[in-house]
Protein backbone atom coordinates (compact mmCIF):
# COMPACT_ATOMS: atom_id res chain seq x y z
CA UNK A 1 0.00 0.00 0.00
CA UNK A 2 2.89 2.35 0.78
CA UNK A 3 4.30 2.02 -2.74
CA UNK A 4 0.87 2.70 -4.22
CA UNK A 5 0.51 5.86 -2.15
CA UNK A 6 3.95 7.06 -3.27
CA UNK A 7 3.08 6.38 -6.91
CA UNK A 8 -0.24 8.23 -6.65
CA UNK A 9 1.35 11.20 -4.87
CA UNK A 10 4.01 11.46 -7.55
CA UNK A 11 1.50 11.09 -10.38
CA UNK A 12 -0.94 13.67 -9.03
CA UNK A 13 1.84 16.16 -8.27
CA UNK A 14 3.35 15.69 -11.73
CA UNK A 15 -0.01 16.24 -13.42
CA UNK A 16 -0.48 19.39 -11.35
CA UNK A 17 2.99 20.56 -12.40
CA UNK A 18 2.07 20.00 -16.04
CA UNK A 19 -1.10 22.04 -15.66
CA UNK A 20 0.73 25.06 -14.20
CA UNK A 21 3.88 24.60 -16.34
CA UNK A 22 6.10 24.07 -13.26
CA UNK A 23 9.13 22.55 -14.98
CA UNK A 24 11.23 22.08 -11.83
CA UNK A 25 8.37 20.44 -9.94
CA UNK A 26 7.76 18.04 -12.83
CA UNK A 27 11.46 17.18 -12.95
CA UNK A 28 11.52 16.42 -9.23
CA UNK A 29 8.41 14.25 -9.02
CA UNK A 30 8.31 12.54 -12.42
CA UNK A 31 10.55 9.64 -11.25
CA UNK A 32 8.35 8.84 -8.23
CA UNK A 33 5.80 6.51 -9.93
CA UNK A 34 8.53 4.38 -11.51
CA UNK A 35 10.55 4.39 -8.27
CA UNK A 36 7.41 3.14 -6.52
CA UNK A 37 6.97 0.39 -9.12
CA UNK A 38 10.58 -0.69 -8.54
CA UNK A 39 9.97 -0.89 -4.80
CA UNK A 40 6.73 -2.77 -5.34
CA UNK A 41 8.37 -5.15 -7.80
CA UNK A 42 10.84 -6.19 -5.09
CA UNK A 43 7.93 -8.07 -3.47
CA UNK A 44 7.35 -10.22 -6.59
CA UNK A 45 8.63 -13.83 -6.59
CA UNK A 46 12.37 -13.89 -7.44
CA UNK A 47 12.93 -14.98 -11.03
CA UNK A 48 14.93 -14.19 -14.14
CA UNK A 49 11.77 -12.52 -15.47
CA UNK A 50 11.60 -10.16 -12.49
CA UNK A 51 15.30 -9.26 -12.79
CA UNK A 52 14.93 -8.16 -16.42
CA UNK A 53 11.72 -6.24 -15.72
CA UNK A 54 13.50 -4.47 -12.86
CA UNK A 55 16.36 -3.52 -15.18
CA UNK A 56 13.86 -2.19 -17.71
CA UNK A 57 12.24 -0.03 -15.06
CA UNK A 58 15.63 1.33 -13.99
CA UNK A 59 16.44 2.47 -17.52
CA UNK A 60 12.91 3.83 -17.88
CA UNK A 61 13.57 5.87 -14.75
CA UNK A 62 16.71 7.26 -16.37
CA UNK A 63 14.75 8.01 -19.53
CA UNK A 64 12.10 9.85 -17.52
CA UNK A 65 14.72 12.15 -16.01
CA UNK A 66 16.47 12.79 -19.33
CA UNK A 67 13.22 13.65 -21.14
CA UNK A 68 12.06 15.92 -18.32
CA UNK A 69 15.39 17.80 -18.14
CA UNK A 70 15.17 21.44 -19.28
CA UNK A 71 17.86 20.83 -21.93
CA UNK A 72 16.92 18.94 -25.10
CA UNK A 73 18.15 15.44 -24.20
CA UNK A 74 15.62 13.64 -26.40
CA UNK A 75 18.17 11.37 -28.08
CA UNK A 76 19.66 10.32 -24.73
CA UNK A 77 16.19 9.67 -23.32
CA UNK A 78 15.41 7.64 -26.43
CA UNK A 79 18.56 5.61 -25.82
CA UNK A 80 17.61 4.91 -22.20
CA UNK A 81 14.17 3.68 -23.22
CA UNK A 82 15.73 1.62 -26.01
CA UNK A 83 17.71 -0.30 -23.38
CA UNK A 84 14.53 -0.60 -21.25
CA UNK A 85 12.68 -2.24 -24.15
CA UNK A 86 15.58 -4.63 -24.73
CA UNK A 87 15.40 -5.61 -21.05
CA UNK A 88 11.64 -6.22 -21.32
CA UNK A 89 12.28 -8.21 -24.49
CA UNK A 90 14.78 -10.38 -22.62
CA UNK A 91 12.23 -10.92 -19.83
CA UNK A 92 9.58 -12.10 -22.29
CA UNK A 93 12.07 -14.42 -23.98
CA UNK A 94 13.00 -15.94 -20.61
CA UNK A 95 9.75 -17.89 -20.44
CA UNK A 96 8.46 -17.99 -24.03
CA UNK A 97 10.34 -18.46 -27.32
CA UNK A 98 7.57 -19.57 -29.68
CA UNK A 99 7.61 -17.98 -33.12
CA UNK A 100 4.08 -16.48 -32.90
CA UNK A 101 3.48 -15.40 -36.51
CA UNK A 102 0.28 -13.40 -35.98
CA UNK A 103 1.72 -11.26 -33.14
CA UNK A 104 4.80 -10.71 -35.32
CA UNK A 105 2.68 -9.50 -38.24
CA UNK A 106 0.65 -7.23 -35.96
CA UNK A 107 3.78 -5.71 -34.41
CA UNK A 108 5.33 -5.18 -37.84
CA UNK A 109 2.21 -3.49 -39.16
CA UNK A 110 1.97 -1.18 -36.14
CA UNK A 111 5.67 -0.34 -36.27
CA UNK A 112 5.73 0.22 -40.04
CA UNK A 113 2.61 2.40 -39.94
CA UNK A 114 3.96 4.63 -37.19
CA UNK A 115 7.45 4.88 -38.70
CA UNK A 116 5.91 5.67 -42.09
CA UNK A 117 3.95 8.56 -40.60
CA UNK A 118 6.98 9.92 -38.74
CA UNK A 119 9.39 9.57 -41.68
CA UNK A 120 6.91 11.28 -44.00
CA UNK A 121 6.82 14.25 -41.62
CA UNK A 122 10.60 14.61 -41.76
CA UNK A 123 12.82 13.42 -38.91
CA UNK A 124 16.07 14.99 -40.07
CA UNK A 125 19.08 13.83 -37.98
CA UNK A 126 16.76 11.78 -35.76
CA UNK A 127 15.86 9.43 -38.62
CA UNK A 128 18.25 6.58 -37.69
CA UNK A 129 17.72 6.77 -33.89
CA UNK A 130 13.94 6.74 -34.35
CA UNK A 131 14.06 3.78 -36.77
CA UNK A 132 16.27 1.79 -34.37
CA UNK A 133 13.97 2.64 -31.48
CA UNK A 134 10.91 1.73 -33.54
CA UNK A 135 12.38 -1.69 -34.34
CA UNK A 136 13.15 -2.29 -30.65
CA UNK A 137 9.71 -1.37 -29.33
CA UNK A 138 7.98 -3.31 -32.13
CA UNK A 139 10.02 -6.39 -31.22
CA UNK A 140 9.16 -5.90 -27.55
CA UNK A 141 5.46 -5.71 -28.49
CA UNK A 142 5.76 -8.90 -30.56
CA UNK A 143 7.33 -10.88 -27.74
CA UNK A 144 4.80 -9.58 -25.19
CA UNK A 145 1.91 -10.66 -27.44
CA UNK A 146 3.66 -13.98 -28.18
CA UNK A 147 3.25 -15.05 -24.54
CA UNK A 148 -0.56 -15.04 -24.89
CA UNK A 149 -2.09 -18.49 -25.24
CA UNK A 150 1.04 -20.38 -24.13
CA UNK A 151 1.88 -22.22 -20.92
CA UNK A 152 2.94 -18.88 -19.42
CA UNK A 153 0.49 -18.01 -16.60
CA UNK A 154 -2.46 -16.29 -18.28
CA UNK A 155 -2.55 -13.32 -15.91
CA UNK A 156 1.13 -12.56 -16.48
CA UNK A 157 0.74 -12.83 -20.25
CA UNK A 158 -2.31 -10.56 -20.31
CA UNK A 159 -0.79 -7.91 -18.03
CA UNK A 160 2.47 -7.82 -20.00
CA UNK A 161 0.64 -7.64 -23.33
CA UNK A 162 -1.66 -4.85 -22.13
CA UNK A 163 1.32 -3.01 -20.69
CA UNK A 164 3.27 -3.31 -23.93
CA UNK A 165 0.30 -2.04 -25.97
CA UNK A 166 -0.13 0.94 -23.64
CA UNK A 167 3.60 1.69 -23.85
CA UNK A 168 3.53 1.58 -27.66
CA UNK A 169 0.49 3.85 -27.66
CA UNK A 170 2.26 6.34 -25.37
CA UNK A 171 5.35 6.40 -27.58
CA UNK A 172 3.19 6.76 -30.69
CA UNK A 173 1.55 9.85 -29.22
CA UNK A 174 5.01 11.24 -28.40
CA UNK A 175 6.08 10.78 -32.01
CA UNK A 176 2.93 12.27 -33.48
CA UNK A 177 2.90 15.21 -31.07
CA UNK A 178 6.60 15.99 -31.54
CA UNK A 179 7.01 15.44 -35.27
CA UNK A 180 3.57 15.51 -36.92
CA UNK A 181 0.81 17.40 -35.14
CA UNK A 182 1.22 18.83 -31.62
CA UNK A 183 -1.95 18.97 -29.54
CA UNK A 184 -2.65 20.39 -26.11
CA UNK A 185 -3.68 17.18 -24.36
CA UNK A 186 -0.66 15.21 -25.59
CA UNK A 187 1.45 15.44 -22.39
CA UNK A 188 -1.43 14.06 -20.31
CA UNK A 189 -2.25 11.25 -22.76
CA UNK A 190 1.43 10.34 -23.02
CA UNK A 191 2.19 10.15 -19.31
CA UNK A 192 -1.03 8.42 -18.25
CA UNK A 193 -0.73 5.68 -20.89
CA UNK A 194 2.99 5.37 -20.07
CA UNK A 195 2.33 4.84 -16.37
CA UNK A 196 -0.44 2.37 -17.15
CA UNK A 197 1.90 0.46 -19.47
CA UNK A 198 4.70 0.32 -16.93
CA UNK A 199 2.29 -0.83 -14.23
CA UNK A 200 1.04 -3.67 -16.44
CA UNK A 201 4.57 -4.79 -17.26
CA UNK A 202 5.65 -4.67 -13.60
CA UNK A 203 2.47 -6.41 -12.42
CA UNK A 204 3.09 -9.27 -14.84
CA UNK A 205 6.07 -10.32 -12.69
CA UNK A 206 3.76 -11.14 -9.78
CA UNK A 207 1.88 -13.75 -11.81
CA UNK A 208 4.87 -15.70 -13.11
CA UNK A 209 5.98 -19.04 -11.75
CA UNK A 210 9.61 -19.20 -10.60
CA UNK A 211 11.58 -21.67 -12.68
CA UNK A 212 12.76 -24.76 -10.86
CA UNK A 213 16.47 -25.48 -10.93
QUIVEN-V471144 format. One record per pair of residues at least 24 apart in sequence whose ideal C-beta (glycine too) atoms are under 7 Angstrom apart, sorted by the first residue. I is the first residue (numbers start at 1). J is the second residue. D is the distance in whole Angstrom. If there is no record, write none. Layout:
[[I;J;D] [I;J;D]]
This chain:
[[3;36;5] [3;39;5] [3;40;4] [6;32;6] [6;36;4] [7;32;7] [7;33;5] [7;36;4] [7;37;7] [10;36;7] [11;195;6] [14;191;7] [15;188;7] [18;187;5] [18;188;7] [23;70;6] [26;68;6] [27;68;5] [27;69;7] [30;64;5] [30;68;5] [31;61;5] [31;64;6] [31;65;6] [33;195;5] [34;60;6] [34;61;5] [34;64;6] [34;198;6] [35;61;7] [37;198;6] [37;199;7] [37;202;5] [40;202;7] [41;202;5] [41;205;6] [44;205;4] [44;206;5] [45;208;7] [45;210;5] [46;210;6] [47;208;6] [47;210;5] [47;211;7] [48;94;5] [48;211;7] [49;91;5] [49;94;5] [49;95;6] [49;205;6] [49;208;5] [50;205;4] [52;87;5] [52;88;7] [52;90;5] [52;91;4] [52;94;7] [53;88;7] [53;91;5] [53;201;6] [53;202;6] [53;205;5] [55;87;4] [56;84;4] [56;87;4] [56;88;5] [56;91;7] [57;198;7] [57;202;7] [59;83;4] [59;84;4] [59;87;6] [60;84;5] [60;198;6] [75;129;6] [78;129;6] [78;133;5] [82;132;7] [82;133;5] [82;136;5] [85;136;5] [85;137;5] [85;140;4] [86;136;6] [88;140;5] [88;201;6] [89;139;6] [89;140;5] [89;143;5] [92;143;4] [92;144;6] [92;147;6] [92;160;7] [93;143;6] [95;152;5] [95;208;7] [96;146;6] [96;147;5] [96;150;5] [96;152;5] [98;146;6] [98;150;6] [100;142;7] [100;145;7] [100;146;3] [103;142;5] [103;145;4] [103;146;5] [104;142;5] [106;145;7] [107;138;5] [107;141;4] [107;142;4] [107;145;7] [108;138;7] [110;138;7] [110;141;7] [110;168;7] [111;135;7] [111;138;3] [114;172;5] [114;175;6] [117;180;6] [118;175;5] [118;179;5] [118;180;7] [121;179;5] [121;180;5] [123;179;6] [137;168;6] [137;171;6] [140;164;6] [141;168;5] [153;207;5] [153;208;6] [153;209;6] [155;207;4] [156;204;4] [156;207;4] [156;208;5] [159;200;5] [159;203;5] [159;204;4] [159;207;7] [160;200;7] [160;201;6] [160;204;4] [162;200;5] [163;197;5] [163;198;7] [163;199;7] [163;200;3] [163;201;4] [163;204;7] [164;197;7] [164;201;7] [166;193;5] [166;196;5] [166;197;3] [166;200;6] [167;194;7] [167;197;3] [169;193;5] [170;194;4] [170;197;6]]
